[in-house]
Amino acid sequence: AFGKMTPAPFNVRVRARVQAQGGVLMVSHDQHLIEATVDELWVCEDGRVSPFHGTFEEYKAKLRR
C-alpha cells in the first residue's frame, strides 16, 4: 500500500508513527519507509530473527559481501 501512495499521505503516516507511543512490528523492503520510521532494524536469516546493529545501508553492504 505504501508503494502506491503519493508523498503527502506517506509523510503524514511517517510523522504519526514518530509521534506514537508503544511499538509497531513492520515488515517491508521499502528502504525509504524503513529509514523514516524505525528505531531498530531486525533481520530474518536462517530461520532466526535478530537485531542488526547498524544502518540499512550497512545491512545492504553486508548482503553484497
N, C-alpha and C positions, 0 to 999 in steps of 0.2 A: 504494500500500500504506500509506503514512503517513497518508493521509486517513481510513483506516478503523481506525486504532489508537486504543486508549484512551490517556489521557495518561501513565500509568505506563510502559508499554513505550516510548513515544516519548521520554520524558525519559531513560530508560536508554540508548537509542541516541544521543541527543544527547551525554550525558556520555561515552560510549565514543568518539565522534568527537572530542571535545575532547581526550581523553587520548591519542589515536592519534598516531603519528609518520608522517610522509610526507604524501602528497597524495591527494585524492579529487576527482574531477570529478562534480559533482552537477547535474542538470538538474531544475528544479522551478519551479512557480508558487506554491508554498506559502510565504507570507511568513514565518510563524512558524518553519518549518523552516529557511529561508534565514538569517533573523536569528539563530537559535540556533546555527548550525553553521559559517557561512562566515567567512573572514578577508578574502576578496576577492570582489568582485562583478564578473562578466564578463557582457557582453550580446552578443546576436546581432542585428545590424542591417545591412540592405543587403548581405547575403552575407558579412559580416565578423564576427569575434568579437574584442572588445576590452575592456580593463578599464574599469570605471566607477568613477571616483574620487568616492565619496560613499556615502550610506546607501541602503537600499532605499526609504525614504520620499522621498528626493531623486530617485531614479530614477523613481518613480511620478509625482512632480510634473513632471519633465521630459516624461514621456509625455503629461500633460494639457495641456501648452502647445501 
